[in-house]
Every structure is written in structure tokens, then in C-alpha cells.
Amino acid sequence: MQPIGAHTLYLALSAENILESAALTIEGKNPYPLSGESTIGEILENPAAKELVNQFTNGMFTSLPKETLDFMVYRKLNDILSMGMIQVIPDTVKLHAILQGLYAQLAEL
């Protein structure tokens, strides 16, 4: 869960006995930016990140079956992209630079 954004604050005696609720919006820079260490699940939860990775990978999230994506949700983005892209870009220095560019863009979301 991202700490910034819209939330609801509850005052309750129990889950069944909610006395009051209030809308709460936390503004600021996300202290947990997306990166290569983010999981595929975290990327999929963020529409802008999903679109960015889709553009970068020529549609990875739209071309893979749902069952495959479900299997990958806990895997780190860097692990998935490194393994898949080394076949396309065998120069590891160049691949590293390209991936770092993607991760920098993700961190800005």
C-alpha cells in the first residue's frame, strides 16, 4: 500500500462497531518509489508504471497470459527484465544502462 493518496480513517470499538469515519488525503513524495526491486505485482497496481513497462517491453503485460502474470506477481521487475532482455541485448553494460533508464522513469511516477 502506498502511504500517499486518499485513505479513510475509522474510529471504532470493533470492526463491526464503527463510530465515525473521515476522509484523509496524504500528500507528498512517495517514500517507496518504484524501481527494479519492485515486484511485478506492484508495477501492475500502478497504471502509469504498467503502461511504461508495457511500452519499454513492447507489450509484456498485454501479451502474457493472465496465469503467467499471476505466477510472476512476487518476482522483482529487474529479475524478469534482466533474464528476458539479455537474449535481445547481450551486451550487459548496455543492457544495464537501458534498465537503469527505465527504473529512473519509474521512480518519478
FENGIUR-V391698 format. One record per backbone hydrogen bond with DSSP energy under -0.5 kcal/mol. CO is the residue of the C=O (numbers start at 1). NH is the residue of the N-H. If there is no record, write none. Layout:
BEGIN
CO:NH
CO:NH
END
This chain:
BEGIN
5:26
7:24
9:22
10:12
11:19
11:20
16:18
17:13
17:14
17:19
20:11
22:9
24:7
24:26
25:27
26:5
35:38
36:78
38:77
39:43
40:44
41:45
42:46
43:46
43:50
45:47
46:50
47:51
48:52
49:53
50:54
51:55
52:56
53:57
54:59
55:58
59:63
60:64
65:68
65:69
66:70
67:71
68:72
69:73
70:73
72:40
72:75
73:41
75:40
76:80
77:81
78:82
79:83
80:84
81:85
82:86
85:88
85:89
90:92
91:95
92:96
93:97
94:98
95:99
96:100
97:101
98:102
99:103
100:104
101:105
102:106
103:107
104:108
105:108
106:34
106:109
END
